[in-house]
Amino acid sequence: MTPTAELQKPSIKTALPGPKSLEIINADAEYVTPSYPRPDYKLVADHASGVWITDPDGNVFLDCNAGVAVCSTGHCHPEVVAAIQKQVGELIHLCGTDFYYRHMPELGKKLNEIVPIDGPTKTHFANSGAEAIETALKLAMYHTHRQKFIAFQSSFHGRTLGALSLTSSRKAQRLGFMRQPLDVVHIPYPNRFRHFVTDQVTDQATVTRDVLNWLNKVFETTTPAEEVAGIVLEVVQGEGGYVPAPTAFVKELRRICTENGIMLIVDEVQSGMGRTGKMFALDHHEGVKADIICMAKGLGSGMPIGACTARADIMDWHKGAHASTFGGNPVALTAALKTIELLQGGLVDNSREVGAYLEAGLNKLKEKYDVIGDVRGFGMMLGVEFVKGSGDDPHAADAELRDRVEMACYQKGLIILGCGNNTIRWSPPLILSKENVDVAVAIFDEAIAASI
């Protein structure tokens, strides 16, 4: 997947978007739902390979977003493509909820080997992250005979109605949908860079203490712990701004769940599959294990697949309790098996090593520009938060600057994407090289300079 010499840098040949791209954009406006949360810039993809995307007008972009952390092995990795092509020639679909084929137990066994869950596991296969979350919610309610959940402010767990009850990252995601079907209480997320009371920088110990105090107050007042089925945690918040949780917080949350019979449900949809330089973000917190883990995005290298893996003694529901016609499709399962093989064969290591190189480059820009307030994350899941940098409140979030930088990067051929109110996420394909990083950081530097 090494690009040719002439593709070592983006190549922009037309005004963006180009005329052929505009035709597609206009047709999309006519025939496709307007609900998609697309950014201000308008990228149209025609084909892609490795870390490079080519639009219909022949413009070539360096992709540091990977389809929102999905194309973990890069675009159209030849081994993934070959595995998919072979499988398509043998069996495309049979409905694994009614019949059997080898791919389901093969992937279930592989997930049993790698997930941070104690003891034997079982897996329910789905088609997306939201479906995996829905599975976890139903499973937690079934197993505990409880109905309440705890989630976190600025979290994102999907847009289907059950998952939406947890999601709280943007007003637009909930506007117009009236009351939520599940009983969910949201508490602050332990964000070291923005304490939920002061909106100022704090330390991990302080924000951990304050969030846990809030949780205890919830237990003592409105939501008794003995009525809570599950606490749903993103170990690194995704849409909320690529914010990692402190280890002390994660460990204490595990203790609280264990003592109160609450399921610790870890959403690894965006952070899993090598994204953080370990197979799962929870692996950064030594000794902490989940009860239920949700996966999707990078699991299938672009194929639609989700998975909910739980302790076998938890996934003990009756026949017919939960199923999916397309979940566990043999083509998607094949892609997932090959993806994990490639991750274990070196891409997790590359995520950690090249991710550290990218983080160092971004921190150099933080030293150069006072409008970069924070660089954070693990591996190739890094957030850059933009602030005013001067004036009465230099720590104040600067969403408009973030948006200008995002657009300037696009115009220069670098694909990145915002998250949170004022953060840019870096979630490149895990095949990204140090040479790619040098090009990307140089463009990012130019885009910031042109935007302030």
VOGU-3710 file (C-alpha; in Angstrom, 3 decimals, decimal comma):
1> mtptaelqkp> 0,000/0,000/0,000  2,996/2,363/-0,422  1,952/5,306/-2,637  3,985/6,083/-5,724  6,425/8,978/-5,642  4,055/11,405/-7,346  1,434/10,684/-4,658  3,621/11,488/-1,664  1,756/14,798/-1,375  -1,818/15,759/-2,177
11> siktalpgpk> -2,473/16,972/-5,712  -5,207/19,573/-6,161  -5,891/20,325/-9,832  -9,232/22,186/-9,764  -11,177/24,561/-7,605  -12,797/22,551/-4,816  -15,194/20,991/-5,219  -14,548/20,441/-8,923  -17,253/20,385/-11,629  -17,770/16,606/-11,617
21> sleiinadae> -17,933/16,599/-7,842  -20,493/19,409/-7,918  -22,773/17,329/-10,139  -22,812/14,605/-7,493  -23,302/17,092/-4,666  -26,271/18,656/-6,458  -27,842/15,263/-7,180  -27,337/14,309/-3,533  -29,193/17,451/-2,444  -32,117/16,450/-4,638
31> yvtpsyprpd> -32,462/12,780/-3,745  -30,742/12,072/-0,393  -31,908/12,893/3,135  -30,663/16,265/4,448  -30,152/14,818/7,940  -26,544/13,706/7,423  -24,157/15,812/9,571  -21,697/16,623/6,801  -18,955/19,210/7,418  -18,768/22,568/5,623
41> yklvadhasg> -16,260/21,250/3,104  -17,592/18,957/0,406  -15,377/15,981/-0,348  -16,635/13,600/-3,040  -14,764/10,305/-3,254  -14,367/8,416/-6,525  -11,741/5,855/-5,511  -9,152/5,402/-2,787  -6,048/3,392/-1,940  -4,042/3,288/1,259
51> vwitdpdgnv> -4,109/6,806/2,707  -5,052/8,504/-0,570  -8,516/9,526/-1,816  -9,159/10,654/-5,396  -12,255/12,667/-6,269  -14,109/12,546/-9,614  -12,094/15,544/-10,858  -8,733/13,856/-10,281  -7,820/15,715/-7,097  -5,865/13,537/-4,661
61> fldcnagvav> -6,231/13,987/-0,892  -4,210/12,673/2,055  -6,751/11,013/4,322  -6,242/11,490/8,053  -9,833/10,640/8,917  -10,273/7,092/7,523  -14,005/7,457/6,976  -14,375/8,488/10,633  -11,995/5,851/12,045  -13,420/3,032/9,916
71> cstghchpev> -10,766/2,199/7,303  -8,321/0,884/9,898  -6,172/-1,026/7,402  -6,284/1,780/4,852  -8,500/2,140/1,830  -8,918/-1,065/-0,151  -6,098/-2,981/1,529  -5,190/-5,680/-1,031  -5,417/-8,528/1,485  -8,827/-7,372/2,699
81> vaaiqkqvge> -10,028/-6,938/-0,884  -8,782/-10,412/-1,841  -10,490/-12,007/1,172  -13,771/-10,224/0,384  -13,632/-11,157/-3,286  -13,018/-14,809/-2,463  -15,889/-14,877/0,015  -18,303/-13,171/-2,404  -17,634/-16,001/-4,824  -18,519/-18,610/-2,207
91> lihlcgtdfy> -21,321/-17,316/0,045  -22,763/-13,823/0,372  -25,692/-14,381/2,720  -27,688/-17,092/4,453  -28,948/-15,375/7,667  -26,799/-16,567/10,523  -29,630/-16,100/13,012  -31,422/-19,072/11,440  -28,623/-21,131/9,922  -24,930/-21,789/10,470
101> yrhmpelgkk> -21,633/-21,019/8,747  -18,054/-21,141/10,004  -17,397/-17,390/10,030  -19,514/-16,595/13,109  -17,768/-18,939/15,551  -14,382/-18,106/13,988  -14,768/-14,391/14,657  -16,436/-15,047/18,007  -13,429/-17,125/19,056  -10,996/-14,433/17,882
111> lneivpidgp> -12,861/-11,736/19,813  -12,879/-13,987/22,869  -9,068/-14,026/22,641  -8,558/-10,258/22,360  -11,307/-8,399/24,247  -10,543/-7,006/27,726  -13,196/-9,092/29,470  -12,482/-11,651/32,176  -13,465/-15,232/31,440  -15,265/-16,829/28,500
121> tkthfansga> -17,294/-14,568/26,224  -20,039/-14,763/23,640  -20,708/-12,309/20,796  -23,804/-10,997/19,070  -23,083/-9,693/15,572  -24,712/-6,563/14,199  -24,336/-4,156/11,281  -23,212/-0,953/13,002  -22,060/0,631/16,208  -25,563/1,804/17,103
131> eaietalkla> -26,872/-1,753/16,707  -24,095/-3,068/18,944  -25,085/-0,506/21,582  -28,756/-1,474/21,290  -27,715/-5,075/21,889  -25,751/-4,087/24,990  -28,685/-2,144/26,408  -31,134/-4,996/25,903  -28,646/-7,489/27,307  -27,936/-5,426/30,425
141> myhthrqkfi> -31,650/-5,014/31,122  -32,314/-8,717/30,555  -29,448/-9,889/32,753  -29,908/-7,486/35,661  -33,721/-7,144/35,559  -33,157/-3,396/35,881  -34,154/-0,526/33,588  -31,974/2,514/34,357  -28,680/3,573/32,784  -25,920/6,080/33,493
151> afqssfhgrt> -24,225/7,815/30,555  -21,965/10,838/30,198  -22,406/14,369/28,953  -20,899/14,901/25,481  -21,116/11,176/24,768  -22,064/9,621/21,449  -23,441/6,102/21,179  -25,599/6,251/18,056  -28,822/7,722/16,694  -31,305/4,831/16,928
161> lgalsltssr> -33,818/5,564/19,664  -32,290/3,420/22,395  -28,746/4,564/21,655  -29,992/8,141/21,302  -31,155/8,003/24,909  -27,460/7,765/25,803  -26,109/10,208/23,227  -25,619/13,796/24,383  -22,872/15,309/22,246  -25,018/17,702/20,174
171> kaqrlgfmrq> -28,441/19,322/20,383  -29,168/18,442/16,735  -29,067/14,723/17,520  -32,045/14,971/19,877  -33,979/17,964/18,546  -37,442/16,990/17,383  -37,568/13,498/18,845  -39,465/14,280/22,053  -38,935/12,123/25,135  -36,340/9,381/25,117
181> pldvvhipyp> -37,531/5,769/25,439  -34,945/4,744/28,060  -34,413/6,005/31,594  -30,908/7,504/31,345  -29,176/9,916/33,701  -26,216/11,844/32,288  -23,302/12,844/34,466  -20,219/14,935/33,580  -17,296/13,307/31,784  -13,882/13,639/33,481
191> nrfrhfvtdq> -12,318/16,106/31,038  -9,023/17,367/32,437  -8,835/20,251/29,956  -12,320/21,597/30,751  -13,663/20,972/34,235  -17,441/20,671/34,011  -17,951/23,463/36,583  -15,199/25,999/35,849  -14,594/25,242/32,131  -10,911/25,616/32,996
201> vtdqatvtrd> -7,922/23,265/33,031  -7,704/21,046/36,078  -5,798/17,921/37,059  -6,917/14,322/36,653  -7,263/13,700/40,367  -9,581/16,678/40,861  -11,884/15,986/37,918  -11,993/12,283/38,822  -13,014/13,105/42,391  -15,644/15,616/41,297
211> vlnwlnkvfe> -17,292/13,361/38,718  -17,386/10,447/41,172  -18,925/12,726/43,790  -21,580/13,677/41,246  -22,263/10,001/40,517  -22,594/9,218/44,216  -25,048/12,097/44,611  -27,114/10,665/41,739  -27,157/7,290/43,489  -28,215/8,919/46,755
221> tttpaeevag> -31,028/10,999/45,271  -32,711/10,250/41,952  -31,248/6,968/40,712  -30,499/4,252/43,266  -27,515/2,136/42,278  -29,508/-1,045/42,835  -31,855/0,033/40,008  -29,112/0,749/37,446  -28,608/-1,866/34,739  -25,479/-0,392/33,216
231> ivlevvqgeg> -23,003/2,468/33,038  -22,030/3,154/29,425  -18,516/4,533/29,016  -16,387/5,722/26,136  -12,860/5,271/27,502  -11,898/7,969/25,001  -14,858/10,140/24,088  -15,207/10,299/20,308  -17,709/12,861/19,054  -17,324/14,663/22,374
241> gyvpaptafv> -13,800/15,813/21,468  -11,377/12,863/21,630  -11,084/13,138/25,395  -9,403/10,265/27,321  -10,719/9,306/30,751  -8,171/9,197/33,600  -7,082/5,733/34,688  -8,086/6,390/38,302  -11,599/7,212/37,131  -11,923/4,104/34,979
251> kelrricten> -10,700/1,885/37,820  -13,075/3,443/40,315  -15,987/3,084/37,918  -15,171/-0,604/37,611  -15,206/-0,953/41,405  -18,557/0,832/41,694  -20,121/-1,386/39,038  -18,822/-4,560/40,653  -20,045/-3,612/44,131  -23,523/-2,677/42,895
261> gimlivdevq> -24,188/-5,376/40,300  -24,088/-2,822/37,485  -22,883/-3,799/34,017  -19,847/-1,801/32,877  -20,585/-1,341/29,170  -17,571/-0,019/27,276  -18,233/1,597/23,917  -15,147/0,891/21,786  -16,890/1,623/18,483  -14,500/4,444/17,603
271> sgmgrtgkmf> -11,593/3,726/19,937  -11,244/-0,017/19,390  -9,372/-2,145/16,858  -5,902/-0,680/17,307  -6,973/2,936/17,005  -5,260/3,985/20,258  -2,064/1,971/19,820  -3,510/-0,947/21,745  -6,208/-3,269/20,481  -8,756/-1,539/22,732
281> aldhhegvka> -8,646/1,778/24,558  -9,528/-0,030/27,783  -6,185/-1,862/27,486  -4,488/1,414/28,480  -5,962/0,959/31,982  -4,182/-2,069/33,337  -6,322/-4,566/35,186  -9,671/-3,014/34,256  -12,084/-5,329/32,467  -15,497/-4,653/30,987
291> diicmakglg> -18,657/-6,723/31,328  -19,840/-5,840/27,833  -17,880/-4,305/24,938  -19,322/-2,775/21,765  -17,333/-2,650/18,531  -17,861/-1,545/14,925  -16,088/1,016/12,673  -12,503/-0,276/12,313  -13,530/-3,898/12,889  -14,307/-4,530/9,207
301> sgmpigacta> -11,972/-2,170/7,311  -15,007/-0,469/5,788  -17,469/-3,345/5,653  -20,633/-2,762/7,732  -20,248/-4,794/10,901  -20,858/-4,330/14,592  -20,286/-6,662/17,509  -21,374/-6,806/21,124  -19,178/-9,128/23,176  -20,035/-9,964/26,781
311> radimdwhkg> -19,121/-12,382/29,511  -20,702/-15,696/28,628  -22,605/-15,786/31,916  -24,143/-12,406/31,028  -25,093/-13,272/27,451  -27,435/-15,939/28,753  -30,712/-14,819/27,195  -33,291/-17,159/25,731  -33,611/-18,252/22,121  -35,218/-15,504/20,039
321> ahastfggnp> -34,428/-12,724/22,522  -32,298/-10,796/20,024  -31,286/-11,381/16,413  -30,515/-9,657/13,106  -31,117/-10,743/9,514  -27,909/-9,226/8,171  -25,829/-9,127/11,368  -22,899/-11,488/11,035  -22,981/-11,462/7,246  -20,230/-13,827/5,999
331> valtaalkti> -18,621/-11,175/3,773  -18,399/-8,677/6,637  -17,146/-11,374/9,016  -14,448/-12,334/6,524  -13,311/-8,707/6,337  -13,201/-8,541/10,138  -11,117/-11,703/10,450  -8,592/-10,389/7,935  -8,595/-6,970/9,619  -7,724/-8,449/13,016
341> ellqgglvdn> -4,990/-10,532/11,392  -3,458/-7,377/9,923  -3,844/-5,466/13,180  -2,063/-8,179/15,125  0,508/-8,468/12,339  1,873/-4,981/12,889  -0,757/-2,278/12,464  -1,463/-1,903/16,183  2,272/-1,357/16,686  2,304/1,127/13,803
351> srevgaylea> -0,616/2,973/15,360  1,312/3,329/18,594  4,686/4,250/17,068  3,607/6,506/14,207  0,813/7,872/16,378  3,419/9,019/18,906  5,340/10,657/16,052  2,167/12,447/14,938  1,429/13,550/18,507  4,955/14,967/18,812
361> glnklkekyd> 4,467/16,923/15,588  1,158/18,317/16,783  2,685/19,293/20,124  5,355/21,269/18,253  2,531/23,202/16,611  0,985/23,707/20,055  4,230/25,387/21,104  4,120/27,535/17,969  0,452/28,609/18,124  -1,242/29,819/21,283
371> vigdvrgfgm> -4,611/29,004/19,664  -3,912/25,294/20,151  -5,010/24,729/23,727  -4,588/20,974/23,966  -3,225/17,968/22,113  -4,480/14,707/23,606  -5,219/11,064/23,008  -3,466/7,791/22,286  -1,994/6,247/19,163  -3,853/7,435/16,093
381> mlgvefvkgs> -6,808/8,795/18,043  -5,642/12,346/18,690  -7,574/15,541/19,332  -6,368/19,110/18,794  -8,514/21,647/20,650  -8,594/25,250/19,449  -8,957/28,191/21,830  -8,903/31,983/21,567  -5,301/32,051/22,780  -5,445/35,714/23,840
391> gddphaadae> -7,826/38,370/25,117  -9,910/38,295/28,277  -10,263/34,507/28,232  -7,484/32,836/26,216  -8,867/29,416/27,240  -12,249/30,110/25,610  -13,220/27,615/22,921  -12,844/28,840/19,335  -15,191/26,788/17,175  -15,028/29,233/14,272
401> lrdrvemacy> -11,246/28,938/14,044  -11,527/25,145/14,150  -13,940/25,286/11,222  -11,648/27,591/9,229  -8,677/25,298/9,801  -10,731/22,278/8,740  -11,733/24,030/5,503  -8,194/25,249/4,810  -6,871/21,720/5,193  -9,396/20,468/2,660
411> qkgliilgcg> -8,421/23,167/0,183  -4,802/22,058/0,568  -5,639/18,374/0,161  -5,680/17,122/3,774  -8,810/15,391/5,066  -9,490/15,830/8,771  -12,748/16,268/10,649  -13,987/18,179/13,648  -15,444/16,724/16,831  -16,676/18,293/20,022
421> nntirwsppl> -17,297/22,033/19,877  -13,821/23,158/18,875  -11,599/20,123/18,345  -10,130/18,536/15,235  -9,816/14,773/15,356  -6,946/12,865/13,811  -8,064/9,312/13,040  -5,980/8,258/10,023  -5,701/4,761/8,583  -3,404/2,748/10,829
431> ilskenvdva> -1,006/2,234/7,903  -0,011/5,923/8,063  3,768/6,374/7,772  6,071/8,944/9,335  6,545/10,414/5,859  2,765/10,825/5,596  2,789/12,487/9,017  5,416/15,005/7,927  3,261/16,007/4,956  0,068/16,154/7,018
441> vaifdeaiaa> 1,555/18,216/9,843  3,117/20,656/7,375  -0,286/21,200/5,718  -1,938/21,560/9,129  0,671/24,164/10,038  -0,040/26,115/6,838  -3,800/25,874/7,399  -3,555/27,249/10,937  -1,315/30,111/9,799  -3,785/30,985/7,061
451> si> -6,782/30,819/9,412  -5,757/32,896/12,422
//
